Amino acid sequence: MRPIARAALCLNLSLLPLALAAPPALADTGPASTGTASINHPARLAGSAVARALAGAQAHHSTDDKGVAVADLPQLHSADRKFMSGAYSVAGPNQEMFTGEGYPVNEFMVFLEGGVTLTSADGTVLAVRAGDSVSIPKGWLGTWSSPGYRKFYVIYAPENPVE
């Protein structure tokens, strides 16, 4: 079954404070097999600490296929591994086309720096900038194009665990 492509929703959150403070590592609610929690406290990441946290040893550092630096700091996984949140940055230009099965997960993002232009398969263009949030549904078809960005993200993938 192929999902129907939908336009992403964009909200301006520039007036809302991001008062989240930073955990040093990924919070994990426990093994999916038992459903038991190894922690029972909220995970926090301060907007002012994101750049430092993404540059630190706790983040996963890599480069994309064009050699652009990427940093991912997962913050929380649900016990069933279907929900994940964290911070993510891409240090330079990137573009990705989502065809076939489309965007792989349901994702909500708040852009802290930079932004992205989302061009849907039907030609609809959505520019997302620092201070904006955007929701992209699983199966979205289109092109993601960005000069670089830093964001908070929340991913929900009911069919497959997220890592």
C-alpha positions as CSV (number, residue, x, y, z in Angstrom):
1,M,0.0,0.0,0.0
2,R,1.5,3.3,-1.0
3,P,0.7,6.4,1.2
4,I,-0.8,9.4,-0.4
5,A,1.6,12.4,-0.6
6,R,0.5,15.3,1.6
7,A,1.9,18.8,2.0
8,A,4.0,19.4,5.1
9,L,2.5,21.6,7.8
10,C,4.6,24.7,8.8
11,L,4.1,26.7,12.0
12,N,6.2,29.7,13.2
13,L,7.5,29.1,16.7
14,S,9.9,32.0,16.8
15,L,8.0,33.6,19.7
16,L,8.0,30.4,21.8
17,P,11.0,29.9,24.1
18,L,12.8,26.6,23.8
19,A,13.6,26.0,27.4
20,L,14.9,22.5,27.3
21,A,18.2,21.7,29.1
22,A,20.8,19.1,28.0
23,P,21.2,15.5,28.9
24,P,24.7,14.2,28.4
25,A,23.5,11.0,26.6
26,L,20.6,9.2,25.0
27,A,17.8,8.4,27.4
28,D,16.5,5.0,26.7
29,T,13.2,3.9,28.2
30,G,14.3,0.2,28.3
31,P,14.4,-2.9,26.2
32,A,11.6,-3.3,23.7
33,S,11.3,-7.0,24.6
34,T,10.4,-6.4,28.2
35,G,8.8,-3.0,28.0
36,T,10.4,-2.2,31.4
37,A,11.9,1.3,31.9
38,S,15.5,1.8,32.7
39,I,14.8,5.5,33.4
40,N,11.7,7.3,34.5
41,H,12.6,11.0,34.1
42,P,12.1,13.4,31.3
43,A,15.0,14.1,28.9
44,R,15.9,17.8,28.3
45,L,18.1,19.6,25.8
46,A,18.5,23.4,26.1
47,G,18.3,25.3,22.9
48,S,21.4,27.3,24.0
49,A,23.3,24.0,24.5
50,V,22.4,22.3,21.2
51,A,25.5,23.5,19.2
52,R,27.9,22.4,22.0
53,A,26.1,19.1,22.5
54,L,26.1,18.3,18.8
55,A,29.9,19.1,18.6
56,G,30.6,16.9,21.7
57,A,31.6,13.3,22.0
58,Q,28.0,12.1,22.9
59,A,26.8,12.9,19.4
60,H,27.1,10.6,16.4
61,H,29.4,12.3,13.8
62,S,29.6,11.3,10.1
63,T,29.7,12.8,6.7
64,D,27.1,12.6,3.9
65,D,27.8,11.3,0.4
66,K,29.2,14.7,-0.6
67,G,31.5,15.0,2.5
68,V,29.3,17.4,4.4
69,A,29.6,17.0,8.2
70,V,26.5,15.6,10.0
71,A,25.9,15.3,13.7
72,D,23.1,13.4,15.4
73,L,22.3,13.5,19.1
74,P,19.5,11.1,19.8
75,Q,17.8,12.1,23.1
76,L,15.1,9.6,23.8
77,H,13.9,6.2,22.5
78,S,10.6,4.7,23.5
79,A,10.8,1.1,24.8
80,D,9.2,-0.2,21.6
81,R,11.7,1.8,19.5
82,K,8.9,3.4,17.5
83,F,9.4,6.9,18.9
84,M,12.7,8.9,18.9
85,S,13.7,12.5,19.6
86,G,16.9,14.4,19.5
87,A,19.0,17.1,17.8
88,Y,20.6,17.0,14.4
89,S,22.8,19.2,12.3
90,V,24.1,19.3,8.8
91,A,27.1,21.7,8.3
92,G,26.6,22.4,4.6
93,P,24.5,22.1,1.5
94,N,22.4,19.0,1.0
95,Q,19.6,17.8,-1.2
96,E,17.7,14.5,-1.2
97,M,14.8,13.3,-3.4
98,F,12.1,11.1,-1.9
99,T,10.5,8.9,-4.5
100,G,9.2,5.4,-4.6
101,E,8.0,4.8,-1.0
102,G,8.8,8.4,-0.1
103,Y,9.9,9.9,3.2
104,P,10.7,6.9,5.5
105,V,9.1,8.1,8.8
106,N,6.7,10.6,10.3
107,E,8.8,13.5,11.5
108,F,8.2,16.7,13.4
109,M,11.1,19.2,13.4
110,V,11.8,22.6,14.9
111,F,14.6,24.4,13.0
112,L,17.0,26.3,15.3
113,E,19.4,27.6,12.5
114,G,19.4,27.5,8.8
115,G,16.4,25.9,7.1
116,V,15.1,23.7,4.3
117,T,13.0,24.1,1.1
118,L,10.6,21.2,0.6
119,T,9.3,20.8,-2.9
120,S,6.4,18.3,-3.0
121,A,5.9,16.1,-6.1
122,D,2.9,18.2,-7.1
123,G,5.2,21.3,-7.3
124,T,4.1,22.9,-3.9
125,V,7.1,24.6,-2.4
126,L,7.4,25.2,1.4
127,A,10.3,27.2,2.8
128,V,11.1,26.4,6.4
129,R,13.5,28.7,8.3
130,A,15.0,29.0,11.8
131,G,12.1,29.4,14.3
132,D,9.7,27.4,12.1
133,S,8.4,23.9,12.7
134,V,7.4,21.4,10.1
135,S,5.8,18.0,10.0
136,I,6.5,15.6,7.2
137,P,4.3,12.5,6.9
138,K,5.7,9.1,6.1
139,G,5.4,8.6,2.4
140,W,5.8,12.2,1.4
141,L,7.2,12.5,-2.1
142,G,9.4,15.4,-3.1
143,T,12.8,17.1,-2.7
144,W,14.5,18.3,0.4
145,S,17.0,21.0,-0.3
146,S,19.0,23.0,2.3
147,P,22.1,25.1,2.7
148,G,22.7,23.6,6.2
149,Y,20.7,23.5,9.4
150,R,20.4,22.7,13.1
151,K,17.1,21.2,14.4
152,F,15.2,19.4,17.1
153,Y,13.4,16.3,15.7
154,V,10.7,13.8,16.8
155,I,10.3,10.7,14.7
156,Y,7.4,8.2,14.9
157,A,7.7,5.0,12.9
158,P,5.0,2.5,13.9
159,E,6.0,-0.2,11.3
160,N,9.8,-0.3,12.0
161,P,12.0,0.5,15.0
162,V,14.0,3.7,14.7
163,E,17.7,3.8,15.6
